Amino acid sequence: MDFEKVILVVTLCLLLASSYRASGTRILSDLEDLALESQLKSINKLPIKSIQTEFGHIVDCIDINKQPSFDHPLLKDHKIQRIPNFLREKPKTRDLSKARPSMIGLAKGACPSGTVPICRTTKEDLLASKLLLNNIHPQATSSLNGSYSAFLQMEDKYYTGIEANITVYNPQVKEGQTYAQVYVQNGVNEDYFNLIATGWMVGPAIYNDGGSHFFAVYTDLNYNWWLSFRNKVVGYYPAELLFNLNKPQGIGWGGVAVGPPNGYIPPMESGSFPDGNPLHSSFTNIKYRNQLNTTLVPQSPHYQLIIDNPKCYDLKYDGYKNEELGFTFQIGGPGGPCPD
């Protein structure tokens, strides 16, 4: 399949909340509707300025000290950190001059100094929030619920950072969602599991369109984790909200495709199986940092490949390619009925 593509450069560093949009057919009771209205009044703060974007969203410029994050009881005494207190090497990026422009962000100076841009939350956003989190890590995927994953994952050591250049495609998704992401995680059960993931996804039921969207999500169950995009710091998840990610023991790069149980599963990444062409690599310049903050790359036998349905998706780790691409792997597949 031929898709337009850009390169998404993302980094998670130890030291991301996103807007979710959905359209559903479930009818809410009066009580549920009132509860959502109450949540919206609490979340959507009085803006200093509002911006109607060309993509149909309303972005509010909120006083940085009054942003809804500080409503969380654990952040009552939190002091905002504006700059990460660590140094890191500048990642290499491909020449993006011919790529489709990014749809992430606002024009420079759109929000006044001392404010932060926050996408105005809707009822649909609240209804969709759980849908994202339930599908974006390997432990959540299962052919029983119509979810399949392909990941390169590392475990059993402490990590302080993960990064990659992710090729952004726009596969056709009629039902379900498809994701390409990097993540950090810790814990092995629901009571102690914690995760941060970021990347791109296509989800018509979440965004009301068939386009590719940047996303970042975390479990709400102690160090700050910073998110950067194209070497620009986006923000961080406060340590107070991440009870066991001070020494995460799992990191990974890969994709998830989710469809209705026993139904059609959407494509992953480009929609094609890996073909060995380095120009088709989905993830390039993949790196991580260990507990000593040393930048490393995945090397055998310290990683594992998680491919739970090779009939529909596959992942091929190519290792080092060249100075521009670094360490790479290809991932993708057409989806379909996906028999076990």
Buried (B, 14 or more C-beta within 10 A) or exposed (E): EEBEBBBBBBBBBBBBBBBBBBEEEEEEEEEEEEEBEEBBEEBBBEBBEEBEBEEEEBBBBBBBEBBBBBEEEEBEEBEBBEEBEBEBEEBBBBEEEEBEEBBEEEEEEBBEEEBBBBBBBBBBBBBBBEBBBEBBBBBBBEBEEBBBBBBBBBBEBBBBBBBBBBBBBBBBBEBBBBBBBBBBBBBEEEEEBBBBBBBBBBBBBBBEBEBBBBBBBBBEBEBBBBBBBBEEBBBBBBBBBBBBBBBBBBBBBBBBBBBEEEEBBBBBBBBBBBEEEEEBBBBBBBBBBBEEEEBBEBEEEEBEBBBBBEEBBBBBBBEEBEEEBBBBBBBBBBBEEBEE
